[in-house]
Amino acid sequence: MNVRQVLISQIRRYGAVLALLVATGATSAHANPLVRVTTTYGDFTLELLQDSAPDTVSNFLGYVDRGDFSRVVVHRSVTDFVIQGGQFRWLGDCVSLIVGNCGPAFVPVGPTVVNEPGVSNLRGTVAMAKMDGFVNSATNQWFINLADNSANLDAQNGGFTVFARVLGNGISVADAINDLPLTFVSDSVTDMPVRDYGATATGPVEKNLVLMNVYRVQRFSESMHVFDYGTGLLNTYVNGGETLGNVGLVMQIVEDGAQIVFQVDPRSIIPLAITPAGMASYSESDQRLRIPQVELNQNGQVSQVSNVVMRLVDAVNLRFVIESYE
């Protein structure tokens, strides 16, 4: 029995009603691949333009599927121009002078991609960054156009390949990041957006950074808590109290039987600078995660469950079992 069947049978057992929405405006009309980007300032979804830039889309998804863009840093911001990421990830704050599996880590650079210009660099489009004077040098860095940059970027250096576009109101998240103050980190990172930061000798730490987590989704949704049947991923925003703070994270279903068990992907945990209405909450006292409403997406059908309660059963592996819902 799959998770959808388990959910429906249990909901009926509790006497609840599952409202099923048919494929209208609530379902995805996008044939192209989609990825969802959770950031310190909210979520947005990218539609990848595989018909116009197939090699670039394939390259980008390679980084996504390897987890290279989990906790990736927004390392460049130019007012009313672009925000940029993909150069390095943040592994976590270093707690001692011994630098190991912490701090920044460069995203492994794969093969270069042949330039695929054609779609204009308009506001809300996403393009690959590359080296000056080298047309076919794009690898892992990408940027979001925050203005109509076509007059400049469509021709410069052979044209910058647009491979995606931001859907819905997601560009407002990029605008919020673009409004942040900037700091100099190194000769290669000169305009990093930061929050609550006064320059120090050691540089910004996690609470100052703007981080992103990029992963595949089946359908465009602007809901806060979304479960995709196809990927088995649950995206959620959690108020974790004083210890954890507000975070965005992704949970993967790992058991679908008598119990439904989800495991948090630690690489997906993004500290939030916002407190949107409708967040989930985690209580350390009873070790319960409570989600007000979850949107379930499956093959163009959308359903909702409310008041989902998940109990922590394995603190080491961050596993939660679904305990109840309505």
C-alpha positions, -999 to +999 in steps of 0.1 A: +000+000+000+015+034-010+015+065+011-015+080-006-036+049+001-024+048+037-033+084+042-068+080+027-075+049+047-064+064+079-083+097+072-115+077+066-109+057+098-108+090+118-140+101+100-123+131+082-130+142+047-103+145+021-110+174-002-098+165-037-092+194-061-093+186-098-067+198-123-076+233-130-056+263-119-044+242-089-025+218-110+007+222-129+006+231-166+044+230-169+058+202-191+094+214-183+113+202-152+107+222-121+129+229-091+119+246-058+144+269-041+141+274-004+160+305+008+166+324+040+139+348+027+113+324+014+106+299-015+104+303-052+101+278-081+121+277-113+108+263-146+137+249-165+136+257-202+149+224-216+137+231-252+158+262-256+188+253-234+188+214-231+225+210-223+224+238-197+193+224-181+209+189-179+241+204-164+221+224-138+200+193-128+233+173-124+243+197-096+209+196-081+206+158-081+241+155-065+231+178-037+257+204-047+231+232-044+220+223-008+228+252+016+245+270-013+254+306-005+241+337-024+275+352-028+268+381-051+242+408-053+241+439-075+213+463-069+185+461-095+207+438-116+212+402-103+217+379-074+241+350-079+249+316-063+264+283-070+301+289-061+301+274-026+280+258+001+280+265+038+288+233+058+281+250+092+298+273+116+332+262+129+332+258+167+369+259+171+401+271+154+404+237+138+388+240+104+374+207+092+339+198+080+326+233+085+326+268+070+325+273+032+331+245+007+335+251-030+309+234-051+328+209-073+332+223-108+320+200-135+326+203-173+319+235-190+287+238-210+284+250-246+267+284-247+230+283-256+219+319-261+184+327-274+160+335-246+165+371-235+178+381-200+145+397-189+135+403-153+127+369-136+148+348-159+177+327-147+210+325-165+245+309-162+275+329-151+308+325-170+343+338-173+350+371-191+361+365-226+353+327-227+319+321-243+316+284-234+328+286-198+296+282-178+298+255-150+281+258-116+273+295-110+239+310-119+221+342-114+186+356-114+179+387-135+162+414-114+157+438-143+155+437-180+192+431-187+187+420-223+204+450-238+236+441-220+236+404-213+221+391-246+251+402-265+280+404-240+305+375-242+285+357-268+253+362-248+244+347-214+224+315-216+189+318-200+179+283-189+150+290-164+124+314-152+110+322-118+073+313-115+045+332-098+055+358-072+088+342-065+108+371-078+098+390-047+121+367-027+150+376-049+141+413-046+142+410-008+177+394-009+188+422-033+178+448-007+203+435+018+236+453+026+267+439+011+301+429+025+336+422+010+348+387+018+376+381-006+389+391-040+364+367-056+335+375-033+332+412-032+295+419-030+280+393-007+245+401+007+245+397+045+220+402+074+227+414+109+264+416+102+291+440+113+324+431+096+347+410+117+382+395+112+367+360+108+340+370+084+302+362+083+288+331+099+256+312+092+233+336+109+246+364+086+244+344+053+217+340+027+215+303+019+195+283-006+185+247-010+175+235-045+156+203-052+132+188-078+095+191-076+066+178-098+043+208-096+044+245-090+029+255-057+033+285-035+020+267-005+043+266+025+040+229+034+040+206+003+044+169-001+052+155-036+043+119-041+066+115-070+097+126-052+087+116-017+097+150-004+079+171+021+089+208+021+081+227+053+089+258+074+093+252+111+094+274+142+119+254+163+118+277+194+149+293+210+172+265+202+165+259+165+149+292+155+129+294+123+141+270+095+131+257+062+138+221+056+130+190+034+119+156+048+121+124+028+096+096+032+116+065+043+089+041+054+055+036+039+036+008+056+019+004+090+037+036+099+046+066+077+081+078+086+099+109+073+135+117+077+149+153+077+177+159+052+202+178+073+217+193+041+184+210+034+181+230+067+180+267+059+179+293+087+151+318+080+150+355+085+113+356+082+083+343+103+055+338+079+020+330+091+011+293+091+045+279+100+049+245+115+061+243+151+084+219+169+081+214+207+112+201+225+091+192+255+070+165+238+092+161+206+063+167+183+063+185+150+029+201+142+020+213+107-012+233+103-019+222+067-001+201+041-008+202+004-004+168-013+005+167-049+001+136-071-002+135-109-021+167-113-044+161-083-042+182-052-055+173-017-051+188+017-047+174+052-047+195+083-032+195+118-005+169+110+013+158+141+047+140+137+066+125+166+104+123+168+113+086+170+150+088+161+169+119+172+202+108+156+188+103+122+160+130+126+132+106+118+096+114+125+065+092+124+031+105+115+010+103+146-023+120+136-040+144+113-074+156+102 
